[in-house]
Amino acid sequence: MEDATVEEAEVSGGAEFAPALVAAHPLGYSVAVAVGPELRVFNLKAGSAVPLSDDSGGCSHSDAIRAISFSANGVLFASAGDDKLVKVWKTDSWCCIRTITSEKRVSAVAISNDGLYVTFADKFGVVWLVSMGETGGGQEPTDNKPVSILGHYCSIITSMKFSPDGRFIATADRDFKIRITLFPKKPLRGANEIQSFCLGHTDFVSCIAFTCLSEGPSYLLSGGGDSTVRLWDYINGCLLDTCQVRDKVGEILEPNETEDRNLAVADICATNDGSLVAVAIQSLNGVLLLACDLIAKKLSFLKVIAMEKCYIPTSLSSSFSADLLWTIMGASNMPNQATSQLFTRLKVIPHFKNDLLASADHVPSVLEDSEVPHGEKLLLALQGSLDIAKQEEVLASVLAALKVSMHKMLVKKQYSEERREQRKRGRNDKKIKK
């Protein structure tokens, strides 16, 4: 009986789909979407799709992109994923200036606040760093190859962010923990000083985000498979408050949809002043809004912005200079899905700012397709098609997968002893020569 359970878990987790991702330029200049190996960018200032170019001499993405990120000032953009490539782009020309090859698939990527370093995490839980400029400052000379700076001991890193002041790098993993590491002045020598651990989640941590008042200390938000959003004093590793989003979502969904495994937090996004937090949840056709009082250090449920039944956001993003919340739904690596069918659906929520806190009765409406900035031109560039009927045919299978996808990817698979031995013999990891 035990072996049967083990093998069933193995099969159910076999196909790891790749959710669509969205990222807004910090200054509102552009918005980027990643679905499968495709990176799509739209210039919001010029009102046109952006053609991408590559001067790095490396390959284009050939497999699912798992992580995208703008630098703090928006000058650089990084994309990385299952093809073991990390590509760094200059956003003024959208030309790829560096292609870095990882030894394993990449699960998270971040750019230091000064834009001098790109960090990425692989499936083995190791964080690597690459210098984007001259080393200087008495650092060891480098051949611009990635150097490992910290690790999570064989646990997949699900999210990685730099603190607003650039002093710390936060990494979250599927083993319920968040590590806060002091980012050193000479990072090429390693980041060995751990500031704290934020421990409290009872399932995988899927996403983290820093938030702060205009003047004052910053705090950390996290979401996970335990259907909670948590607020942390990350400097001291103290849990300040926990919001059980499952209880609120359970009031909206059908009874058979409220199983714990269906209600993992997929993504979180906070306003500039940290007073408002948007939450995407696996089974929720909409976005949950939380009020965040950083003075009282409290999270509280505010309202739900409902969307059409067939739309469950997989990623959220907002820029510092605009009050638009960008949401996207889509996936690749689905059974019988061809590259030509990499459709996404994009929804935009206006007035994503603290004004929403003033009126609890006012629920902002989602923009219609014709009301989205630049309308059909933007949707065609980022969605891949304007044929909604054709999209729904493809996204129907995505909708079902979204409800269990994160657990398939992040909950540790259980294998029988015989299967474990087979996997060991079949491993093709690249050996590091000392």
C-alpha positions, -999 to 999 in steps of 0.1 A, spaced: 0 0 0 28 24 9 46 19 -24 13 25 -43 9 58 -26 45 67 -33 42 60 -70 9 78 -73 25 109 -58 53 106 -83 30 104 -113 8 132 -101 38 155 -99 54 145 -131 44 173 -155 56 206 -141 38 233 -160 53 268 -162 30 297 -152 29 329 -172 47 359 -155 43 396 -157 66 424 -147 61 462 -149 90 486 -153 95 505 -120 90 539 -138 61 527 -159 80 527 -192 72 492 -203 56 459 -192 71 424 -199 54 391 -201 70 356 -201 51 325 -212 71 293 -220 103 304 -238 88 335 -251 95 370 -237 71 397 -249 77 434 -241 55 464 -248 67 500 -246 41 520 -228 56 553 -237 59 547 -275 27 525 -275 43 497 -295 56 462 -291 94 460 -286 116 439 -309 142 421 -288 178 418 -300 208 399 -287 244 410 -287 256 385 -261 265 357 -285 243 333 -265 212 313 -274 177 325 -271 155 309 -244 145 274 -256 125 263 -225 101 277 -200 111 310 -184 106 307 -146 117 341 -133 118 377 -146 129 408 -128 136 445 -134 164 463 -116 154 489 -90 160 518 -115 146 498 -144 179 500 -164 183 462 -165 160 433 -168 168 396 -163 150 364 -175 159 328 -166 144 294 -166 144 257 -174 169 260 -203 196 269 -177 201 303 -192 201 337 -175 198 366 -199 204 402 -189 188 429 -210 193 467 -213 158 482 -212 166 513 -232 172 492 -263 159 458 -251 191 442 -263 205 412 -244 240 421 -232 248 390 -212 239 353 -214 249 332 -184 248 294 -184 238 277 -152 246 241 -143 210 235 -133 176 249 -141 170 284 -126 141 290 -103 146 327 -92 165 358 -103 172 392 -89 194 423 -97 212 442 -69 199 477 -63 230 493 -77 227 472 -109 262 458 -105 253 422 -98 228 397 -111 219 368 -87 201 336 -97 191 305 -78 191 270 -92 170 239 -85 196 226 -61 191 256 -38 223 274 -46 224 312 -52 249 323 -78 262 358 -86 276 374 -117 293 408 -118 279 432 -145 309 456 -144 344 461 -132 351 443 -99 372 470 -83 372 477 -46 400 452 -40 379 422 -49 393 391 -63 397 392 -101 369 374 -119 365 358 -153 328 368 -152 317 332 -145 290 327 -118 302 323 -83 281 306 -56 274 329 -26 249 310 -5 228 279 -4 196 264 10 208 229 12 190 210 -16 158 230 -12 143 248 -43 145 285 -39 111 299 -49 116 336 -46 145 360 -42 145 398 -35 168 426 -24 158 448 4 149 484 -5 182 497 10 202 470 -8 217 457 24 200 423 25 190 396 1 160 375 11 155 340 -3 125 317 3 122 280 -3 99 250 -5 109 238 30 89 266 47 117 289 55 129 324 45 166 333 49 178 369 53 214 373 43 236 404 46 247 413 11 284 420 14 304 448 0 326 422 -18 299 397 -28 323 378 -52 338 363 -20 305 349 -9 276 361 13 283 342 45 266 364 72 231 353 80 210 381 95 180 360 104 155 333 95 118 340 92 102 308 103 64 303 107 50 290 74 37 254 76 40 247 39 62 260 10 68 297 7 58 307 -28 65 344 -29 81 373 -9 80 411 -13 95 440 6 74 469 17 80 501 35 67 535 45 80 565 26 103 573 55 110 545 80 120 508 82 110 482 57 92 450 63 88 417 45 56 401 32 54 364 23 28 340 10 27 302 7 11 269 4 -4 272 39 -29 298 25 -14 326 46 1 360 40 26 370 67 42 402 78 78 401 91 103 422 110 129 405 88 159 422 106 151 403 137 133 373 121 101 382 140 66 373 127 44 404 132 11 392 118 -6 365 98 -36 367 76 -55 335 69 -67 341 33 -82 306 31 -111 317 54 -120 346 32 -116 327 -1 -137 299 13 -166 322 15 -164 329 -22 -156 295 -37 -177 264 -40 -173 240 -11 -155 214 -31 -129 240 -41 -117 249 -6 -93 221 0 -60 233 14 -41 221 -16 -61 244 -39 -56 277 -20 -19 283 -21 -8 320 -25 6 323 -60 19 359 -59 18 391 -38 23 428 -48 23 458 -26 16 495 -33 45 520 -30 37 530 6 30 494 16 -6 502 27 -23 479 2 -13 443 -7 -27 424 -37 -28 386 -34 -32 360 -62 -45 326 -50 -46 294 -70 -83 288 -71 -96 324 -69 -109 340 -100 -98 375 -89 -74 393 -66 -77 395 -29 -68 429 -13 -53 433 22 -49 464 41 -14 466 56 -8 490 86 29 492 90 26 514 120 4 490 139 21 461 121 -12 445 111 -27 428 81 -65 428 75 -88 417 48 -102 445 27 -120 432 -3 -120 409 -33 -118 422 -69 -137 395 -88 -129 385 -124 -145 363 -149 -149 326 -139 -123 314 -164 -96 338 -152 -72 329 -123 -41 352 -122 -7 335 -121 14 366 -116 10 403 -104 30 434 -109 28 472 -104 52 501 -111 62 528 -87 49 556 -110 15 543 -119 -16 530 -101 -22 501 -124 -20 465 -112 -11 441 -140 -23 405 -138 -18 376 -161 -31 341 -166 -14 315 -187 10 286 -188 32 264 -209 44 227 -206 8 217 -206 -1 183 -221 -6 185 -259 2 222 -260 22 234 -289 45 264 -289 21 281 -313 -6 279 -286 12 300 -259 -17 323 -253 -21 344 -222 -49 365 -208 -41 399 -194 -62 419 -170 -55 453 -156 -69 468 -123 -68 506 -121 -65 528 -90 -42 504 -72 -32 528 -44 -41 536 -8 -73 555 -19 -90 521 -18 -86 521 19 -107 552 23 -139 535 10 -144 499 20 -176 498 -1 -159 508 -33 -146 479 -53 -125 488 -83 -136 472 -116 -112 454 -139 -106 473 -171 -123 461 -202 -100 451 -231 -108 484 -249 -98 504 -217 -64 488 -212 -36 513 -221 -30 512 -259 -59 487 -262 -56 460 -289 -20 468 -297 -9 460 -262 -31 429 -259 -20 415 -292 17 420 -283 14 405 -248 -14 379 -251 -3 365 -284 -38 367 -299 -70 387 -297 -92 357 -305 -107 351 -271 -126 320 -283 -94 304 -295 -76 314 -263 -103 299 -241 -99 266 -258 -62 265 -248 -66 282 -214 -94 258 -203 -67 231 -195 -46 258 -178 -75 267 -155 -78 231 -142 -40 228 -137 -38 261 -118 -57 247 -89 -30 221 -81 0 233 -100 20 249 -72 18 218 -51 29 196 -80 59 218 -84 69 226 -49 58 197 -26 86 172 -23 78 141 -44 80 107 -27 97 79 -45 101 42 -37 136 28 -29 139 12 -63 128 44 -81 153 64 -61 182 41 -71 171 44 -108 171 82 -105 206 82 -90 219 61 -119 202 83 -145 214 117 -132 233 138 -157 244 166 -134 275 184 -146 305 175 -124 325 204 -111 362 199 -115 383 213 -87 
